[in-house]
Amino acid sequence: MGSLKVTLCAGAALATALCASAAHAYAEDGGGVSVTPVAPAPGTDVTLRVPDCTEKSAVAVSAAFESDVRLGLAAGDGVLVGAAQVRTTVRAGVYAVRVDCGEHARRGTLTVGEGRRPGARPSAPASPVAPVDAGGGGTARLAAADSGERARSQAPGTAQTVTGLVLAGIAAVAVALRGVRSRSRGTG
């Protein structure tokens, strides 16, 4: 039974450590502007996210963008979202991103990676130029129009990443407990 207590205490300590670091990471990330992908090459499309903004729309400004970026509310979670394109002529480095959220300015950074290799073909457009209204593709646009939102594919944020790590830790503890239980039944 002593082994079981040690396993439970280790699991609780792991969960506490993960939750504390998650709260710290979320607090740091929650006030600024997040950019996905993290290190885009020149000419790449990026997605901007600004949580907890008091406005329903805002404009993001950066020297790395082709133009100012209009941000709008995402699916009712209070996060402003927008898409931008990194200038093709921008040099690799770190660029400031500023979003005016009411009376407060939110700030973030964009780290532009190395440029594309010479002779590389441009990437395909993010969405079809002339989509065909067939099957689910044609109805998806209508469903999005009814809800007033566009369907978006986004990478998980800090909160989702931390939640996944916590769940993975809990699963590891559960597997360890099962192993301890099966060993104690087999030897007892």
DOTI-618316 format. One record per atom (N, C-alpha, C): residue in three letters; x, y, z. Coordinates in steps of 0.2 Angstrom, whole numbers, plus 5000, padded with zeros to 4 digits. Layout:
residues N
ALAXYZ...
This chain:
residues 188
MET500449945000MET500050005000MET500450065000GLY501050065002GLY501550125003GLY501750144995SER501750094991SER501950114984SER501350154981LEU500750134983LEU500150164980LEU500150244982LYS500250254989LYS500350324991LYS500850364988VAL501450334987VAL501950364983VAL501750384976THR501450344973THR501150354966THR500650404966LEU500150404970LEU499650454971LEU499950524972CYS500450524977CYS500750594979CYS501150624973ALA501450574969ALA501850594963ALA501450624958GLY500850594957GLY500350614952GLY500050684954ALA499950694961ALA499650754963ALA500150814962ALA500750794964ALA501350844963ALA501450864956LEU501350814951LEU501450824944LEU500850874942ALA500250854944ALA499650894942ALA499750964944THR499950974950THR500051044953THR500551084949ALA501051054948ALA501651084944ALA501351104937LEU501051064934LEU500751074927LEU500251134927CYS499851124932CYS499351184933CYS499551244934ALA500151254939ALA500451314940ALA500751344934SER501151304931SER501551324925SER501051344920ALA500451314919ALA499951324914ALA499651394916ALA499451404922ALA499151474924ALA499651534922HIS500351514924HIS500851574922HIS500851584915ALA500851524911ALA500951534903ALA500351564901TYR499751554903TYR499151574901TYR499051654902ALA499351674908ALA499251744910ALA499751784906GLU500351754904GLU500751794900GLU500551794893ASP500151744890ASP499951744883ASP499251774883GLY498851784888GLY498251804888GLY498151874886GLY498651914888GLY498551994887GLY498852014880GLY499151974876GLY499451994870GLY499151974864VAL499551974859VAL499351954852VAL499751894851SER499351844849SER499751774847SER499651774839VAL500251744836VAL500251744829VAL500451664827THR500051644823THR500151574821THR500251574813PRO500751534810PRO501251504813PRO501751544817VAL502251514821VAL502651554825VAL503151584821ALA503551554817ALA504051584813ALA503951574805PRO503451624803PRO503351614796PRO503851644791ALA503851614785ALA504351644780ALA504051704777PRO504351744773PRO504051804770PRO503551774765GLY503051804764GLY502551784759GLY502051744762THR502151714768THR501651664772THR501051704775ASP500451664775ASP499851694778ASP499951674785VAL499751714790VAL499751704797VAL499051724800THR498951694806THR498251704809THR498451744816LEU498051794817LEU498151834823LEU497551824828ARG497751814834ARG497251804839ARG497351854845VAL496851884847VAL496851934853VAL496351914858PRO496451884864PRO495951874868PRO495751934873ASP495151924875ASP494951974880ASP494952044878CYS494752064872CYS494752124870CYS494052154871THR493952214873THR493352244874THR492952264868GLU493252264863GLU492952294856GLU492752224852LYS492252244848LYS492052184843LYS492452184837SER492852234835SER493352234830SER493952274832ALA494452264828ALA495052304829ALA495552294823VAL496052334823VAL496552334817VAL497252314820ALA497552264817ALA498252254819ALA498752284814VAL499252314817VAL499752344813VAL500452314814SER500852304809SER501552284810SER501852304803ALA502552314804ALA502952334798ALA503052264794ALA502952204797ALA503052144793ALA502452124789PHE501852154790PHE501252144786PHE501152184779GLU500852144774GLU500752184768GLU500352244769SER499852234774SER499352294775SER499152284782ASP498752334785ASP498452334791ASP497952274791VAL497852244797VAL497452184797VAL496752194801ARG496152184798ARG495552194801ARG495452124805LEU495252134812LEU495152084816LEU494452084818GLY494052024819GLY493352024821GLY493351964826LEU492751964829LEU492551914834LEU492551844831ALA492851794835ALA492751724833ALA492151704836ALA492051634836ALA491451604838ALA491251614845GLY491051674847GLY490751694854GLY491251684860ASP491851674859ASP492251664864ASP492651724866GLY492451784863GLY492751844865GLY493451854862VAL493651814857VAL494351824854VAL494351854848LEU494651904846LEU494751934840LEU495251894836VAL495051884829VAL495451844825VAL495451874818GLY496051874815GLY496151894808GLY496651864805ALA496751874798ALA497251844794ALA497651894791ALA498351884790ALA498751934787ALA499251894783GLN499551934778GLN500151904774GLN500751944776VAL501251904777VAL501951934779VAL502251954772ARG502452014772ARG502752044766ARG503252004763THR503251994756THR503751954753THR504451984753THR504552044754THR505152084754THR505452094762VAL505152064767VAL505352074773VAL505952034775ARG506352054779ARG506952024781ARG506851974787ALA507151924788ALA507151884794ALA507251924800GLY506851914806GLY506951954812GLY506351954816VAL506351994821VAL505752004825VAL505452064824TYR504752064823TYR504352124822TYR503852134827ALA503652194829ALA503152214834ALA502452214830VAL501952184834VAL501252184831VAL500852224837ARG500452274835ARG500052314839ARG499352314837VAL498952304842VAL498152304841VAL497852344846ASP497552394844ASP497152444849ASP496452414851CYS496452394857CYS495852364860CYS495452414864GLY495052454862GLY494752504866GLY495252554868GLU495352564874GLU495852614877GLU496552584878HIS496552514877HIS497152484879HIS497452454872ALA498152454871ALA498452434866ALA498752364868ARG498652314864ARG498952244865ARG499552244860ARG500052204863ARG500652204859ARG500852124859GLY501152114853GLY501452044852GLY502052054848THR502351994846THR502951994841THR502851944836LEU503151954830LEU503051914825LEU503851894823THR504051834823THR504751814821THR504751784814VAL504951824810VAL504951804803VAL505651764801GLY505451704799GLY506051654797GLY506351674791GLU506851634789GLU507251644783GLU506751634777GLY506951674772GLY506551674765GLY506551604762ARG506051604757ARG506051544753ARG506651534749ARG506751474747ARG507351464743ARG507251484736PRO507751504732PRO507651534725PRO507351484721GLY506851504717GLY506551454712GLY505951414715ALA505851424721ALA505351384725ALA504651414722ARG504151364721ARG503551384718ARG503151414724PRO502651454722PRO502251484727PRO501751434730SER501551444736SER501051394739SER500351404736ALA499951354736ALA499251364734ALA498851414738PRO498351444735PRO497951484739PRO497651454745ALA497451494750ALA497151464756ALA496551434755SER496151464750SER495451434749SER495351434741PRO494951394739PRO494851384731PRO494651454728VAL494851464722VAL494751524719VAL494051514716ALA493851464713ALA493151454711ALA492851384713PRO492651384719PRO492351324722PRO491751294719VAL491651234719VAL491051204716VAL490551194721ASP489951214720ASP489451194725ASP489151124724ALA489551074727ALA489351004727ALA489450974733GLY488950934735GLY488950894741GLY489050934747GLY489450914752GLY489550954759GLY489851024758GLY490251024753GLY490651094751GLY490151144750GLY489651134746GLY489251194744GLY488751204750THR488551164754THR488151174760THR488551204766ALA489151184766ALA489551214772ALA489551294772ARG489651324766ARG489651394765ARG488951424767LEU488351384766LEU487751404768LEU487651404775ALA487851354778ALA487851344785ALA488251394789ALA488851414786ALA489251464790ALA488851534789ALA488551544783ALA488151604782ALA487551614787ASP487251554788ASP486651554793ASP486951574800SER487451554802SER487751564809SER488051634809GLY488251664803GLY488551734803GLY489351724804GLU489551664804GLU490351654805GLU490651614799ARG491251624798ARG491651584794ARG491951524797ALA491951464794ALA492251404797ALA493051424797ARG493351404802ARG494151424803ARG494451364806SER495051354803SER495451294806SER496051334810GLN496151324816GLN496651354820GLN496951304824ALA497651324826ALA498051284830ALA497751294837PRO497951244841PRO497651244848PRO498051304852GLY497751334856GLY498051394860GLY498451364866THR498651414871THR499051394877THR498551354881ALA497951374882ALA497451334887ALA497351264884GLN497251254878GLN497151184875GLN497751144876THR498351174875THR498951134876THR499151114883VAL498951164887VAL499051144894VAL498551094897THR497951094895THR497451044896THR497650974894GLY497950974888GLY498150914885GLY498750884889LEU499150924891LEU499750904896LEU499550874902VAL499050914905VAL498750884912VAL498350824911LEU498050814906LEU497650754904LEU498150694903ALA498650704900ALA499250654898ALA499550634905GLY499650684910GLY499950664916GLY499450624920ILE498850644920ILE498350604924ILE498250534921ALA498350524914ALA498350464911ALA498950414913ALA499550454914ALA500150414916ALA500050394923VAL499750434927VAL499650414934VAL499150354934ALA498650354930ALA498150294930ALA498450234928VAL498950234923VAL499250174920VAL499750154926ALA500050194929ALA500550174935ALA500150144940LEU499550164942LEU499150134947LEU498850074945ARG498750064939ARG498449994937ARG499049944937GLY499649964935GLY500149924935GLY500349904943VAL500249944947VAL500449934954VAL499849884957ARG499249894955ARG498749854957ARG498749784954SER498949774948SER499049714945SER499649674948ARG500149704950ARG500749674953ARG500549654960SER500149694963SER500049674970SER499549614970ARG499049604965ARG498649554965ARG499049484963GLY499449494958GLY499849434956GLY500349404961THR500649444966THR501049424971THR500749404977GLY500149434978GLY499749424985GLY499349364985
